Amino acid sequence: MPWLELPHGDIYYLEEGSGPPLVFLHGNSSCAEAWWQQFEAFRARFRCIAYDSVNHGHSSNSPRDADEPDRADELEAVLAALGVERPILAGNSMGANTLLRWAVRHPERALALIPSGMGVPLEGEEYRPPFREPLGTEVLFIPTGDALTDRLRRERPLLYERYLRIRSTATRLEALRYPRRPSPKSIQERAALAQHVGTIRSPMSIIVGSLDRLLPNAERLHRLVPGSEFHVIEGAPHNVYYEAAEEYNAIVARFLDRVLAGATP
């Protein structure tokens, strides 16, 4: 099991394949292993990397009495530790927000950006960090909420149960039972995203499920980023990459074919 000892925490990561670096960023209460369907699809052509953000998966917990580390800073540290200069970043939900904030800091550095299950606040909508009640000690498997559909649970119960198991680690349960304060930098940058995403010049393909409540926010992101692509997968929920992996992977593959065909050595 590979680990990175970074100032932001002891970070667990996965790496398979070779080629251009394709880094997957998981969502809130998810984990690196949730991208296994993307690793299977892309490891023959890309250096696939995914890591557990602090307070998730197999990475370490941050101190209970301190602000949570900033996740865009964490991404910076992971890329530097792995020697990745020109990443392709694919992130869902919290991971998509992280890649957008990172891309605002580095408008042209990424080879490509693939945010899903996320967008920017709507006009007039004020960003408020989510308030989370502490998780009860009787809960061992973290509920999925609207991340996956009841249809998946009925028709593909093993796929559904795998998601519950891989993300319900001791690290994540501890963080949910003792919620940390969000990073002030994260709050400020998220609130200002709509003002700054238009500066991003890296190629971007935005993917969202038709059932995702953040569909309007993803549409606005598309309007604000010149030249971005926009794809809606019908019947897919918030975790579009997981439940609709075949459709998601096909969109990503076509997008990256175009990006690499136009990339300069």
C-alpha positions in Angstrom: 0.0 0.0 0.0 1.7 3.2 -1.1 1.6 6.3 1.2 2.8 9.9 1.0 3.9 11.6 4.2 2.9 15.2 3.6 2.4 18.3 5.7 -1.4 17.8 5.2 -1.4 14.3 6.5 -0.3 10.7 5.8 -1.9 10.2 2.4 -2.8 6.8 0.9 -2.8 6.6 -2.9 -3.3 4.1 -5.8 -1.3 4.1 -9.0 -1.5 1.9 -12.1 -0.5 2.1 -15.7 1.8 4.5 -17.6 1.4 7.5 -19.9 0.1 10.9 -19.3 -0.9 11.3 -15.6 -4.6 11.0 -15.0 -5.5 12.0 -11.4 -8.9 11.1 -9.9 -10.2 13.1 -7.0 -13.0 11.6 -4.9 -16.0 13.3 -3.4 -17.1 13.9 0.2 -17.2 10.7 2.2 -15.9 8.7 -0.8 -12.4 7.3 -1.5 -9.7 6.6 -4.1 -10.9 3.0 -4.5 -14.3 4.2 -5.8 -12.5 5.0 -9.1 -11.7 1.3 -9.8 -13.9 1.3 -12.9 -12.0 4.2 -14.4 -8.6 2.5 -13.5 -9.8 -0.5 -15.5 -10.8 1.6 -18.5 -7.7 3.9 -18.7 -4.7 2.3 -17.1 -3.6 0.8 -20.5 -3.0 4.4 -21.8 -2.6 6.6 -18.8 -0.7 6.7 -15.5 -3.8 6.5 -13.3 -3.5 8.0 -9.8 -6.1 8.4 -7.1 -5.6 9.3 -3.4 -7.6 9.4 -0.2 -8.0 13.0 0.9 -7.3 13.6 4.6 -10.2 12.4 6.8 -11.2 9.9 4.1 -10.4 6.3 3.2 -7.0 5.1 4.5 -5.4 8.5 4.9 -4.9 10.0 8.3 -7.3 12.2 10.3 -6.6 15.8 10.9 -6.7 17.1 14.6 -10.2 17.4 15.9 -9.6 20.9 17.3 -8.1 22.4 14.1 -9.5 23.6 10.8 -9.5 20.8 8.1 -6.5 21.2 5.7 -7.3 22.9 2.4 -7.9 20.3 -0.3 -6.5 22.3 -3.1 -3.3 22.8 -1.1 -3.4 19.0 -0.5 -3.7 18.4 -4.3 -0.7 20.7 -4.9 1.4 18.7 -2.4 0.3 15.3 -3.9 1.2 16.4 -7.4 4.6 17.7 -6.3 5.4 14.5 -4.3 4.5 12.3 -7.3 6.4 14.5 -9.8 3.3 15.4 -11.8 3.7 18.6 -13.8 0.9 18.5 -16.4 -1.9 16.5 -14.9 -5.2 15.5 -16.3 -7.6 16.0 -13.4 -10.9 14.2 -13.1 -12.9 14.9 -9.9 -16.4 14.3 -8.7 -18.4 16.5 -6.3 -15.9 17.7 -3.6 -13.1 16.5 -5.9 -14.4 18.5 -8.8 -14.6 21.6 -6.6 -10.9 20.9 -5.6 -9.8 20.7 -9.2 -11.7 23.9 -10.1 -10.1 25.8 -7.3 -6.7 24.4 -8.2 -7.3 25.4 -11.9 -8.2 28.9 -11.0 -4.8 29.1 -9.3 -3.1 27.5 -12.4 -5.4 28.5 -15.4 -3.2 26.8 -18.0 -1.2 24.1 -16.2 -3.5 21.1 -16.5 -3.5 19.1 -19.7 -7.2 18.7 -19.2 -9.9 19.0 -16.6 -12.9 16.8 -16.1 -15.3 18.0 -13.3 -18.4 16.0 -12.6 -21.2 16.3 -10.1 -20.3 19.9 -9.4 -20.6 23.4 -10.7 -20.5 26.9 -9.3 -23.1 28.7 -7.2 -26.0 30.1 -9.2 -26.3 33.9 -9.6 -27.6 35.3 -6.3 -26.9 32.0 -4.5 -24.7 32.4 -1.5 -22.3 29.6 -0.7 -22.7 28.2 2.8 -20.4 25.4 4.0 -22.5 22.3 4.8 -23.4 21.7 8.5 -23.2 18.1 9.4 -24.6 16.6 12.6 -22.1 14.2 14.2 -22.6 10.6 13.0 -24.0 8.3 15.7 -21.7 5.5 17.0 -24.2 2.9 15.9 -23.6 3.7 12.2 -21.0 1.5 10.5 -21.8 2.0 6.8 -22.1 5.6 5.7 -25.5 6.3 3.9 -25.2 7.3 0.3 -27.9 10.0 0.2 -28.6 11.0 -3.3 -25.1 10.0 -4.6 -26.5 6.7 -6.0 -30.0 5.7 -7.0 -32.4 3.1 -5.5 -32.4 1.5 -9.0 -28.7 0.7 -8.6 -29.4 -0.9 -5.2 -32.2 -3.0 -6.6 -30.7 -4.0 -9.9 -27.0 -4.2 -9.1 -26.8 -4.7 -5.3 -23.2 -5.9 -5.3 -22.0 -2.7 -7.0 -24.0 -0.7 -4.5 -22.7 -2.6 -1.5 -19.1 -2.3 -2.7 -19.4 1.4 -2.6 -20.7 1.3 1.0 -17.8 -1.0 2.1 -14.9 0.7 0.4 -15.6 4.2 1.8 -16.8 3.3 5.3 -13.4 3.2 6.8 -12.4 4.0 10.4 -10.8 7.2 9.2 -14.0 8.5 7.6 -16.2 7.3 10.4 -14.0 9.1 13.0 -14.2 12.3 11.0 -18.0 12.1 10.7 -18.4 11.5 14.4 -16.2 14.5 15.2 -16.8 16.9 12.3 -13.9 19.3 11.6 -14.2 22.9 10.8 -13.8 23.6 7.0 -10.7 25.4 5.8 -11.3 29.2 5.7 -9.4 29.3 2.4 -11.7 26.7 0.9 -14.8 28.7 2.0 -13.5 31.9 0.5 -12.4 30.3 -2.8 -15.6 28.3 -3.2 -17.7 31.4 -2.7 -15.7 33.3 -5.4 -15.5 30.5 -8.0 -18.1 31.9 -10.3 -16.0 35.1 -10.6 -12.8 33.3 -11.5 -13.5 30.1 -13.4 -13.7 32.1 -16.7 -9.9 32.5 -16.4 -9.3 28.8 -16.8 -7.7 28.0 -20.2 -7.1 24.2 -19.8 -9.5 22.1 -21.9 -12.5 21.2 -19.8 -15.2 18.6 -20.1 -18.1 18.9 -17.6 -20.1 15.8 -16.9 -23.3 15.6 -14.8 -26.1 13.2 -14.3 -29.6 14.3 -15.2 -30.8 13.4 -11.7 -28.1 15.5 -10.0 -29.5 18.4 -8.0 -26.4 20.3 -9.0 -27.2 20.1 -12.7 -28.1 23.9 -12.8 -24.7 24.7 -11.2 -22.9 22.5 -13.7 -24.7 24.3 -16.5 -23.6 27.7 -15.2 -20.0 26.4 -15.0 -20.2 25.5 -18.7 -21.5 29.0 -19.5 -18.7 30.7 -17.6 -15.8 28.6 -19.0 -15.1 29.5 -22.6 -14.7 26.5 -24.9 -15.8 23.9 -22.3 -17.7 20.8 -23.2 -20.9 19.8 -21.4 -22.4 16.4 -21.1 -25.5 15.2 -19.3 -25.9 11.4 -18.7 -29.6 10.6 -18.6 -30.8 8.7 -15.5 -27.5 9.2 -13.7 -27.2 10.5 -10.1 -24.6 12.7 -8.3 -21.9 10.0 -8.5 -22.2 9.7 -12.2 -18.7 8.2 -12.6 -19.7 5.3 -10.4 -23.2 4.4 -11.3 -22.9 5.3 -15.0 -19.3 4.3 -15.4 -19.6 3.0 -19.0 -21.2 6.2 -20.3 -18.9 8.4 -18.2 -15.7 6.5 -19.4 -16.8 6.8 -23.1 -17.2 10.6 -22.8 -13.8 10.9 -21.0 -12.1 8.7 -23.6 -13.4 10.8 -26.6 -12.5 14.0 -24.8 -8.9 12.9 -24.0 -8.5 11.6 -27.6 -9.2 15.1 -28.8 -7.0 16.7 -26.2 -4.0 14.5 -26.9 -4.4 14.8 -30.6 -4.0 18.5 -30.2 -1.4 18.5 -27.5 2.2 19.6 -28.2 5.1 17.5 -26.9 
